[in-house]
Amino acid sequence: MTENQAREEICRVGRSLFERGYVHATAGNISVRLDDDEFLITPTDACLGFLDPARLARLDADGKQVGGDRASKTIALHTRIYAAARRFDAETACVIHTHSTHCVALTLTAAGDELLPALTPYFVMKVGHVPLIPYHRPGAPEAAEQVAQAIERFGAAGTPIRAVMLDRLGPNVWHETPAAAMAVLEELEETARLQMRTNAARPSPLDASQIDELRTTFGARW
């Protein structure tokens, strides 16, 4: 993907997420790692539904801004995610962060180290484990460190992850392209919606044999 293509795709995905209610106001951000090891990221306080490709922030390989509007403060977290996740998937080239409603709502009453159990086969196949990162203020370096540690921990165990959940803030997801990362986010938020709607019934997760079948048939990361 060329830089111009990446700029257009960031804006297309941002608009799609905004129009369908996955992001709101000026919450959320999208970054892409370019082939020259530099980065594009949405500007600080930008609405993802109304991005201008020419105004996206561009940063060099050291995270220093070299063009565009002022970069979102979350670039520090994004660069930590790229560094950690690319150890287990070298094609990782996009990170999306949102404040998606059902994901955030689950953290308000969450108990345990992960946001969701293995509720559906597509959640297991397309998302996988989603570790819950304890609350820190937006942009806190401690959160970035804990995210990197979670990526390393799950990857070393043979179950690389594509998402983490920041308590009371929202998910960060990553994949090879903005479209692929958006699909991970969509599946995660829809599974959180299912959990919220059926919580009183205490739905049973898939059992070990069902998960193993998904792992061997489809390469699920669970």
Buried (B, 14 or more C-beta within 10 A) or exposed (E): BEBEEBBBBBBBBBBBBBEEEBBBEBBBBBBBBBEEEBBBBBBBEBBBBEBEBEBBBBBEEEEEBEBBBEBBEBBBBBBBBBEBBBEBBEEBBBBBBBBBBBBBBBBEEBEEEBBBBBBBBBBBBBBBBBBBBEEBEBEBEEBBBBBBBBBBEBBEEEBBBBBBBBBBBBBBBBBBBBEBBBBBBBBBBBBBBBBBEEEEEEEEBBEEEEBEEBBEEEEBBB
